[in-house]
Amino acid sequence: MGYLNEIKEAIINGKHKEIEGMVSQLIKEGVDLKQLIDEGMIAAMDVVGEKFANSEIFVPEMLVSAVTMQKGLDLIKPLLKGDETEPKGTIVMCTVKGDIHDIGKNLVIMMLEGAGFKIIDLGVDLSVDQLIERVKEIQPEILGLSALLTTSMPQMKKVIDALDDQGLRKTIKVMVGGAPVDRKFADAIGADGYGADAAEAVKLARRFV
Ligand code: B12
């Protein structure tokens, strides 16, 4: 499929001025949005990550690719909205302290919203204390934590331990995800679930409420 490659290349090369026109056109043509996201956009980020790891590109290029991808996703977002009127449950989502990666989190939020959940997005780089305060206030059924760095992953355990200390652990399901996170890690830190991608996040959330 030529268009998937075109989108992938546009994101890898940070064509942030062209991406909206390209994605709008594809939406008009009625392409499979899931395939566009998975095989065009996410696949591009994997290549960007490899290039960065090999020192072929550096942070500024990685950032332009991220902006390009987010611009494309923003156009797809309204199309994923479900038609449920009653929210299925409330989910608080954030990226943990020390970590500003948010594309994966935003994608998970898009899919969860599309599936009828009410999402409160607390953003990125959120400290344990800030998060606990907001959880007390919002009282969500589910908390979703995202981490993309091996150095920020331990924050997930800190959040779970803090929920425990505050007597909140039993009232909230915690799901975790992000590229370096896996099921084994999720089990080890006492999370209720791990999702490898946005579709798995939706499955988990449905199981939890
Ligand atoms: C884009 C990017 C950036 C952008 C982020 C912009 C943004 N707004 O997000 C910028 C340029 C800012 C950046 C900065 C850095 N980055 Co960076 N970045 C990436 C890159 C290329 C893509 C990440 C991405 O968006 N992927 C696409 C999304 C859709 O995938 P995802 O996040 O994994 O999410 C999916 C799943 O994991 C899951 N999921 C995610 N969250 C959750 C949550 C729940 C609850 C569930 C169920 C599921 C789930 O669902 C999502 C959808 O399928 C990755 C490489 C990679 N392949 O991951 C490196 C990468 C993560 N970065 C890396 C590094 C080193 C850095 C920096 C330290 C670089 C530096 N020297 O400054 C800084 C750190 C900044 C910080 N403090 O956070 C390394 C991490 C290495 C490691 N072992 O920790 C990587 C792996 C690159 C590499 N190969 O070296 N980065």
Boltz pocket constraint, residues with backbone or C-beta under 6 A from the ligand:
constraints:
  - pocket:
      binder: B
      contacts: [[A, 42], [A, 45], [A, 46], [A, 47], [A, 48], [A, 49], [A, 50], [A, 52], [A, 53], [A, 59], [A, 60], [A, 62], [A, 63], [A, 66], [A, 98], [A, 99], [A, 100], [A, 101], [A, 102], [A, 103], [A, 104], [A, 105], [A, 107], [A, 108], [A, 143], [A, 144], [A, 145], [A, 146], [A, 147], [A, 148], [A, 149], [A, 150], [A, 151], [A, 175], [A, 176], [A, 177], [A, 178], [A, 179], [A, 180], [A, 194], [A, 195], [A, 196], [A, 197], [A, 198], [A, 199], [A, 200], [A, 201]]
      max_distance: 6.0
